[in-house]
Amino acid sequence: MAKKILETVHETVQGLYDSGVVDLKTMRNFDELCIEPPKDLTKSEIKKIRLGLAVSQAIFAKYIGVSTSTVQKWESGEKRPNNMAKRFLYTIQKSGLDIIPVHKDD
């Protein structure tokens, strides 16, 4: 419900911006307020994402650009992914590893 209200208010402010009533700085500030931080992932959710892709910790780490140790620590609960990593993990969960370009030397 709150998300729908926020979307409606955002559309209204966007309309005010489009008509010149709201300036760019205000619009950008409002846009920033409307972006929800990513939800926390539990260690089991992170492991479930990786296992759902059927890859080892080492391969998963290479795909997402972190060390194997980092993946191990996320899955043991010793460390937690930062917001950027959480967004990336959610994207991978939704779209799979194919969204990550892999460059191989010829």
DSSP file (Angstrom, degrees, kcal/mol; ACC not computed):
  #  RESIDUE AA STRUCTURE BP1 BP2  ACC     N-H-->O    O-->H-N    N-H-->O    O-->H-N    TCO  KAPPA ALPHA  PHI   PSI    X-CA   Y-CA   Z-CA
    1    1 A M     >        0   0    0      0, 0.0     4,-2.1     0, 0.0     5,-0.2   0.000 360.0 360.0 360.0 -48.4    0.0    0.0    0.0
    2    2 A A  H  >  +     0   0    0      1,-0.2     4,-2.6     2,-0.2     5,-0.2   0.877 360.0  54.7 -62.5 -36.9    2.7    2.5    1.0
    3    3 A K  H  > S+     0   0    0      1,-0.2     4,-2.3     2,-0.2    -1,-0.2   0.906 107.6  49.5 -63.1 -41.1    4.7    1.6   -2.2
    4    4 A K  H  > S+     0   0    0      2,-0.2     4,-2.1     1,-0.2    -1,-0.2   0.896 111.0  49.6 -65.0 -40.6    1.6    2.5   -4.3
    5    5 A I  H  X S+     0   0    0     -4,-2.1     4,-2.7     2,-0.2     5,-0.2   0.929 110.8  49.6 -63.0 -45.3    1.1    5.8   -2.5
    6    6 A L  H  X S+     0   0    0     -4,-2.6     4,-2.6     1,-0.2    -2,-0.2   0.892 109.8  51.4 -61.8 -40.5    4.8    6.6   -3.0
    7    7 A E  H  X S+     0   0    0     -4,-2.3     4,-2.3     2,-0.2    -1,-0.2   0.905 111.0  48.4 -62.3 -41.1    4.5    5.8   -6.7
    8    8 A T  H  X S+     0   0    0     -4,-2.1     4,-1.9     2,-0.2    -2,-0.2   0.924 112.6  47.0 -64.9 -45.5    1.5    8.1   -7.1
    9    9 A V  H  X S+     0   0    0     -4,-2.7     4,-2.6     1,-0.2     5,-0.2   0.904 111.1  52.9 -63.3 -40.4    3.2   10.9   -5.3
   10   10 A H  H  X S+     0   0    0     -4,-2.6     4,-2.8     1,-0.2    -2,-0.2   0.918 107.3  51.1 -61.9 -43.0    6.3   10.4   -7.4
   11   11 A E  H  X S+     0   0    0     -4,-2.3     4,-2.2     2,-0.2    -1,-0.2   0.889 110.2  50.7 -59.8 -39.0    4.2   10.7  -10.6
   12   12 A T  H  X S+     0   0    0     -4,-1.9     4,-2.1     2,-0.2    -2,-0.2   0.938 111.9  45.4 -64.6 -47.4    2.7   13.9   -9.3
   13   13 A V  H  X S+     0   0    0     -4,-2.6     4,-2.5     1,-0.2    -2,-0.2   0.888 110.9  54.3 -64.3 -38.2    6.1   15.4   -8.5
   14   14 A Q  H  X S+     0   0    0     -4,-2.8     4,-2.9     1,-0.2    -1,-0.2   0.910 107.9  50.3 -60.7 -41.4    7.3   14.2  -11.9
   15   15 A G  H  X S+     0   0    0     -4,-2.2     4,-1.7     2,-0.2    -2,-0.2   0.890 109.7  50.1 -63.0 -39.6    4.4   16.0  -13.5
   16   16 A L  H  <>S+     0   0    0     -4,-2.1     5,-2.2     2,-0.2     6,-1.2   0.882 111.8  48.5 -66.0 -37.4    5.2   19.2  -11.6
   17   17 A Y  H ><5S+     0   0    0     -4,-2.5     3,-1.7     4,-0.2    -2,-0.2   0.943 109.4  52.1 -64.5 -47.4    8.8   18.9  -12.8
   18   18 A D  H 3<5S+     0   0    0     -4,-2.9    -2,-0.2     1,-0.3    -1,-0.2   0.821 110.7  48.5 -59.6 -31.5    7.7   18.4  -16.4
   19   19 A S  T 3<5S-     0   0    0     -4,-1.7    -1,-0.3    -5,-0.2    -2,-0.2   0.449 119.1-110.6 -90.5   0.3    5.6   21.5  -16.2
   20   20 A G  T < 5S+     0   0    0     -3,-1.7    -3,-0.2    -4,-0.3    -2,-0.1   0.505  89.5 111.8  89.5   3.8    8.4   23.6  -14.7
   21   21 A V  S   <S+     0   0    0     -5,-2.2     2,-0.4    -6,-0.2    -4,-0.2   0.841  76.6  48.0 -78.0 -34.3    7.0   24.0  -11.2
   22   22 A V  S    S-     0   0    0     -6,-1.2    -2,-0.2    -9,-0.2    -1,-0.1  -0.901  86.1-132.0-109.1 135.1    9.7   21.8   -9.6
   23   23 A D     >  -     0   0    0     -2,-0.4     4,-2.3     1,-0.1     5,-0.2  -0.323  25.3-104.7 -83.4 169.5   13.3   22.3  -10.4
   24   24 A L  H  > S+     0   0    0      1,-0.2     4,-2.8     2,-0.2     5,-0.2   0.882 118.2  53.8 -61.4 -42.1   15.9   19.6  -11.3
   25   25 A K  H  > S+     0   0    0      1,-0.2     4,-2.4     2,-0.2    -1,-0.2   0.923 110.7  46.3 -61.0 -44.3   17.6   19.6   -7.9
   26   26 A T  H  > S+     0   0    0      2,-0.2     4,-2.5     1,-0.2    -1,-0.2   0.908 112.3  51.0 -63.6 -42.1   14.3   19.0   -6.1
   27   27 A M  H  X S+     0   0    0     -4,-2.3     4,-2.8     2,-0.2    -2,-0.2   0.924 110.9  48.0 -62.7 -44.3   13.3   16.3   -8.6
   28   28 A R  H  X S+     0   0    0     -4,-2.8     4,-2.5     2,-0.2    -2,-0.2   0.909 111.5  50.5 -63.0 -42.1   16.6   14.5   -8.0
   29   29 A N  H  X S+     0   0    0     -4,-2.4     4,-1.9    -5,-0.2    -1,-0.2   0.907 112.2  47.5 -61.8 -40.8   16.3   14.8   -4.3
   30   30 A F  H  X S+     0   0    0     -4,-2.5     4,-1.4     2,-0.2    -2,-0.2   0.909 109.6  53.0 -67.4 -41.6   12.8   13.3   -4.5
   31   31 A D  H  X S+     0   0    0     -4,-2.8     4,-0.7     1,-0.2     3,-0.4   0.927 108.6  50.9 -56.6 -45.0   14.0   10.5   -6.8
   32   32 A E  H >< S+     0   0    0     -4,-2.5     3,-0.9     1,-0.2    -1,-0.2   0.889 107.6  52.4 -62.3 -39.8   16.7    9.7   -4.2
   33   33 A L  H 3< S+     0   0    0     -4,-1.9    -1,-0.2     1,-0.2    -2,-0.2   0.795 106.1  55.7 -65.3 -27.6   14.1    9.5   -1.4
   34   34 A C  H 3< S+     0   0    0     -4,-1.4     2,-0.7    -3,-0.4    -1,-0.2   0.600  83.2  96.7 -84.0 -11.3   11.9    7.1   -3.4
   35   35 A I    <<  -     0   0    0     -3,-0.9    -4,-0.0    -4,-0.7    -3,-0.0  -0.704  69.9-143.9 -83.6 116.4   14.7    4.5   -3.9
   36   36 A E        -     0   0    0     -2,-0.7     3,-0.1     1,-0.1    -2,-0.1  -0.562  17.7-115.4 -78.4 139.0   14.3    1.8   -1.3
   37   37 A P        -     0   0    0      0, 0.0    -1,-0.1     0, 0.0     2,-0.0  -0.419  43.4 -93.3 -67.3 151.8   17.5    0.3    0.1
   38   38 A P        -     0   0    0      0, 0.0    49,-0.1     0, 0.0     3,-0.1  -0.354  43.4-107.0 -66.8 146.9   17.8   -3.4   -0.7
   39   39 A K        -     0   0    0      1,-0.1     2,-0.1    47,-0.1    -3,-0.0  -0.366  39.8 -98.5 -68.9 151.4   16.5   -5.8    1.8
   40   40 A D        -     0   0    0     -2,-0.1     2,-0.4     1,-0.0    -1,-0.1  -0.402  33.6-139.7 -67.2 148.8   19.1   -7.7    3.9
   41   41 A L        -     0   0    0     40,-0.1     2,-0.1    -2,-0.1    -1,-0.0  -0.928  11.8-133.6-109.6 134.9   19.8  -11.3    2.7
   42   42 A T     >  -     0   0    0     -2,-0.4     4,-2.1     1,-0.1     5,-0.2  -0.412  27.8-108.2 -78.8 164.1   20.3  -14.0    5.3
   43   43 A K  H  > S+     0   0    0      1,-0.2     4,-2.1     2,-0.2     5,-0.2   0.876 122.0  51.2 -61.0 -36.1   23.2  -16.4    4.9
   44   44 A S  H  > S+     0   0    0      2,-0.2     4,-2.3     1,-0.2    -1,-0.2   0.851 107.1  53.0 -71.6 -32.5   20.8  -19.2    3.8
   45   45 A E  H  > S+     0   0    0      2,-0.2     4,-2.1     1,-0.2    -2,-0.2   0.900 109.6  48.8 -66.4 -40.0   19.3  -16.9    1.2
   46   46 A I  H  X S+     0   0    0     -4,-2.1     4,-2.0     2,-0.2    -2,-0.2   0.933 112.9  46.9 -64.5 -44.9   22.7  -16.2   -0.3
   47   47 A K  H  X S+     0   0    0     -4,-2.1     4,-3.1     1,-0.2     5,-0.2   0.894 109.9  54.2 -63.5 -39.1   23.6  -19.9   -0.3
   48   48 A K  H  X S+     0   0    0     -4,-2.3     4,-2.3     2,-0.2    -1,-0.2   0.884 106.2  52.4 -63.0 -39.2   20.2  -20.7   -1.9
   49   49 A I  H  X S+     0   0    0     -4,-2.1     4,-0.8     2,-0.2    -1,-0.2   0.953 113.5  43.6 -59.9 -49.4   20.9  -18.2   -4.7
   50   50 A R  H ><>S+     0   0    0     -4,-2.0     5,-1.2     1,-0.2     3,-0.9   0.930 114.8  47.7 -63.6 -46.7   24.3  -19.8   -5.4
   51   51 A L  H ><5S+     0   0    0     -4,-3.1     3,-1.0     1,-0.3    -1,-0.2   0.848 105.5  59.9 -65.3 -32.5   23.0  -23.4   -5.2
   52   52 A G  H 3<5S+     0   0    0     -4,-2.3    -1,-0.3     1,-0.3    -2,-0.2   0.757 106.2  48.3 -64.4 -23.4   20.1  -22.5   -7.4
   53   53 A L  T <<5S-     0   0    0     -3,-0.9    -1,-0.3    -4,-0.8    -2,-0.2   0.503 109.4-130.0 -92.0  -6.6   22.7  -21.6  -10.1
   54   54 A A  T < 5 +     0   0    0     -3,-1.0     2,-0.3    -4,-0.5    -3,-0.2   0.901  61.4 129.5  58.5  47.1   24.5  -24.9   -9.5
   55   55 A V      < -     0   0    0     -5,-1.2    -1,-0.2     1,-0.0    -2,-0.1  -0.926  58.1-111.7-127.9 155.6   27.9  -23.3   -9.1
   56   56 A S     >  -     0   0    0     -2,-0.3     4,-2.6    -3,-0.1     5,-0.2  -0.261  35.4-105.2 -73.8 168.0   30.6  -23.7   -6.5
   57   57 A Q  H  > S+     0   0    0      1,-0.2     4,-2.6     2,-0.2     5,-0.2   0.902 122.0  52.6 -59.7 -40.9   31.6  -20.8   -4.1
   58   58 A A  H  > S+     0   0    0      2,-0.2     4,-2.0     1,-0.2    -1,-0.2   0.916 112.1  43.1 -64.2 -44.3   34.7  -20.2   -6.2
   59   59 A I  H  > S+     0   0    0      2,-0.2     4,-2.3     1,-0.2    -1,-0.2   0.912 114.0  51.2 -68.1 -42.7   32.9  -20.0   -9.5
   60   60 A F  H  X S+     0   0    0     -4,-2.6     4,-2.1     1,-0.2    -2,-0.2   0.921 109.6  51.1 -58.8 -44.8   30.2  -17.8   -8.0
   61   61 A A  H  X>S+     0   0    0     -4,-2.6     5,-2.1     1,-0.2     4,-1.1   0.908 109.1  50.4 -60.3 -43.8   32.8  -15.5   -6.5
   62   62 A K  H  <5S+     0   0    0     -4,-2.0     3,-0.4     1,-0.2    -1,-0.2   0.914 109.7  51.4 -62.4 -42.4   34.5  -15.2   -9.9
   63   63 A Y  H  <5S+     0   0    0     -4,-2.3    -1,-0.2     1,-0.2    -2,-0.2   0.913 116.9  37.8 -60.6 -43.3   31.2  -14.3  -11.6
   64   64 A I  H  <5S-     0   0    0     -4,-2.1    -1,-0.2    -5,-0.2    -2,-0.2   0.475 112.5-113.8 -95.2  -0.5   30.4  -11.6   -9.2
   65   65 A G  T  <5S+     0   0    0     -4,-1.1     2,-0.3    -3,-0.4    -3,-0.2   0.825  75.4 110.9  79.2  32.4   33.9  -10.2   -8.7
   66   66 A V  S   <S-     0   0    0     -5,-2.1    -1,-0.3    -6,-0.1     2,-0.1  -0.813  70.9 -90.1-126.8 171.8   34.6  -11.0   -5.1
   67   67 A S     >  -     0   0    0     -2,-0.3     4,-1.7     1,-0.1     3,-0.2  -0.430  30.1-119.0 -79.0 157.3   36.9  -13.5   -3.4
   68   68 A T  H  > S+     0   0    0      1,-0.2     4,-2.6     2,-0.2     5,-0.2   0.887 117.1  59.4 -58.9 -38.6   35.9  -17.0   -2.5
   69   69 A S  H  > S+     0   0    0      1,-0.2     4,-2.5     2,-0.2    -1,-0.2   0.871 101.6  53.4 -58.9 -38.6   36.5  -16.1    1.1
   70   70 A T  H  > S+     0   0    0     -3,-0.2     4,-2.4     2,-0.2    -1,-0.2   0.933 109.4  47.1 -63.8 -45.6   33.9  -13.3    0.8
   71   71 A V  H  X S+     0   0    0     -4,-1.7     4,-2.5     1,-0.2    -2,-0.2   0.924 112.3  50.9 -61.7 -43.5   31.3  -15.8   -0.5
   72   72 A Q  H  X S+     0   0    0     -4,-2.6     4,-1.5     1,-0.2     6,-0.2   0.915 111.2  48.0 -58.2 -44.0   32.2  -18.2    2.3
   73   73 A K  H  X>S+     0   0    0     -4,-2.5     6,-1.7     2,-0.2     5,-1.2   0.862 110.9  50.8 -68.5 -36.0   31.9  -15.5    4.9
   74   74 A W  H  <5S+     0   0    0     -4,-2.4     3,-0.5     1,-0.2    -1,-0.2   0.933 112.4  46.9 -63.3 -44.4   28.5  -14.4    3.5
   75   75 A E  H  <5S+     0   0    0     -4,-2.5    -2,-0.2     1,-0.2    -1,-0.2   0.725 114.3  46.7 -73.7 -21.0   27.2  -17.9    3.6
   76   76 A S  H  <5S-     0   0    0     -4,-1.5    -1,-0.2    -5,-0.2    -2,-0.2   0.580 111.7-118.8 -92.6 -10.8   28.5  -18.5    7.2
   77   77 A G  T  <5S+     0   0    0     -4,-0.9    -3,-0.2    -3,-0.5    -4,-0.1   0.488  82.5 119.5  86.6   3.3   27.1  -15.2    8.4
   78   78 A E  S   <S+     0   0    0     -5,-1.2     2,-0.3    -6,-0.2    -4,-0.2   0.857  82.6  18.0 -68.6 -35.1   30.5  -13.9    9.4
   79   79 A K  S    S-     0   0    0     -6,-1.7    -2,-0.3    -9,-0.2    -1,-0.1  -0.893  72.3-141.6-130.5 162.2   30.1  -11.0    6.9
   80   80 A R        -     0   0    0     -2,-0.3    -6,-0.1    -3,-0.0   -38,-0.1  -0.965  28.0-107.2-124.0 143.5   27.1   -9.4    5.2
   81   81 A P        -     0   0    0      0, 0.0   -40,-0.1     0, 0.0     2,-0.0  -0.363  35.1-119.1 -65.4 145.8   27.0   -8.1    1.6
   82   82 A N     >  -     0   0    0      1,-0.1     4,-2.6    -2,-0.0     5,-0.2  -0.228  38.1 -90.5 -74.8 176.1   27.0   -4.3    1.2
   83   83 A N  H  > S+     0   0    0      1,-0.2     4,-2.3     2,-0.2     5,-0.2   0.872 127.2  51.2 -60.3 -39.2   24.1   -2.6   -0.5
   84   84 A M  H  > S+     0   0    0      1,-0.2     4,-2.1     2,-0.2    -1,-0.2   0.934 112.2  46.5 -63.9 -44.5   25.7   -2.8   -4.0
   85   85 A A  H  > S+     0   0    0      1,-0.2     4,-2.9     2,-0.2    -2,-0.2   0.893 110.2  53.9 -64.2 -39.7   26.4   -6.5   -3.5
   86   86 A K  H  X S+     0   0    0     -4,-2.6     4,-2.5     2,-0.2    -1,-0.2   0.924 109.0  48.0 -61.7 -43.8   22.8   -7.1   -2.3
   87   87 A R  H  X S+     0   0    0     -4,-2.3     4,-2.1     1,-0.2    -1,-0.2   0.911 113.2  48.7 -62.1 -40.8   21.3   -5.5   -5.3
   88   88 A F  H  X S+     0   0    0     -4,-2.1     4,-2.6     2,-0.2    -2,-0.2   0.917 110.5  50.4 -64.7 -43.6   23.6   -7.5   -7.5
   89   89 A L  H  X S+     0   0    0     -4,-2.9     4,-2.6     1,-0.2    -2,-0.2   0.903 110.6  49.4 -62.6 -41.6   22.7  -10.7   -5.7
   90   90 A Y  H  X S+     0   0    0     -4,-2.5     4,-1.9     2,-0.2    -1,-0.2   0.892 111.1  50.3 -64.0 -38.3   19.0  -10.0   -6.1
   91   91 A T  H  X S+     0   0    0     -4,-2.1     4,-3.0     2,-0.2     5,-0.3   0.922 112.0  46.9 -64.5 -44.1   19.5   -9.3   -9.8
   92   92 A I  H  X S+     0   0    0     -4,-2.6     4,-2.8     1,-0.2    -2,-0.2   0.896 109.8  54.1 -63.9 -40.4   21.4  -12.6  -10.2
   93   93 A Q  H  < S+     0   0    0     -4,-2.6    -1,-0.2    -5,-0.2    -2,-0.2   0.896 116.5  38.3 -59.7 -40.0   18.6  -14.4   -8.3
   94   94 A K  H  < S+     0   0    0     -4,-1.9    -2,-0.2    -5,-0.2    -1,-0.2   0.881 133.0  21.2 -78.5 -40.1   16.0  -13.0  -10.7
   95   95 A S  H  < S-     0   0    0     -4,-3.0     3,-0.3     1,-0.2    -3,-0.2   0.546  98.1-130.5-113.2  -9.5   17.9  -13.2  -14.0
   96   96 A G    ><  -     0   0    0     -4,-2.8     3,-1.0    -5,-0.3    -1,-0.2  -0.175  42.7 -59.9  84.2 178.4   20.7  -15.8  -13.5
   97   97 A L  G >  S+     0   0    0      1,-0.2     3,-1.9     2,-0.1    -1,-0.2   0.617 115.5  84.6 -76.4 -13.4   24.4  -15.6  -14.3
   98   98 A D  G 3  S+     0   0    0     -3,-0.3    -1,-0.2     1,-0.3    -2,-0.1   0.693  77.7  68.9 -64.7 -17.0   23.8  -14.9  -18.0
   99   99 A I  G <  S+     0   0    0     -3,-1.0    -1,-0.3    -7,-0.1    -2,-0.1   0.657  84.9  82.6 -74.8 -13.3   23.3  -11.2  -17.3
  100  100 A I  S <  S-     0   0    0     -3,-1.9     2,-0.2    -4,-0.1   -36,-0.0  -0.817  83.1-132.2 -95.4 117.5   27.0  -11.0  -16.4
  101  101 A P        -     0   0    0      0, 0.0     2,-0.5     0, 0.0    -2,-0.1  -0.489  18.8-158.8 -68.2 133.6   29.2  -10.6  -19.5
  102  102 A V        -     0   0    0     -2,-0.2     2,-0.6    -4,-0.1   -39,-0.0  -0.967   1.9-157.3-116.8 120.4   32.1  -13.0  -19.5
  103  103 A H        -     0   0    0     -2,-0.5     2,-0.4     2,-0.0     0, 0.0  -0.860   8.1-167.6-101.0 123.5   35.1  -12.1  -21.6
  104  104 A K        -     0   0    0     -2,-0.6     2,-0.2     2,-0.0    -2,-0.0  -0.908  24.4-118.2-110.0 136.8   37.4  -14.9  -22.7
  105  105 A D              0   0    0     -2,-0.4    -2,-0.0     1,-0.1     0, 0.0  -0.528 360.0 360.0 -70.3 135.9   40.8  -14.4  -24.2
  106  106 A D              0   0    0     -2,-0.2    -1,-0.1     0, 0.0    -2,-0.0   0.457 360.0 360.0 -84.7 360.0   41.0  -15.8  -27.7
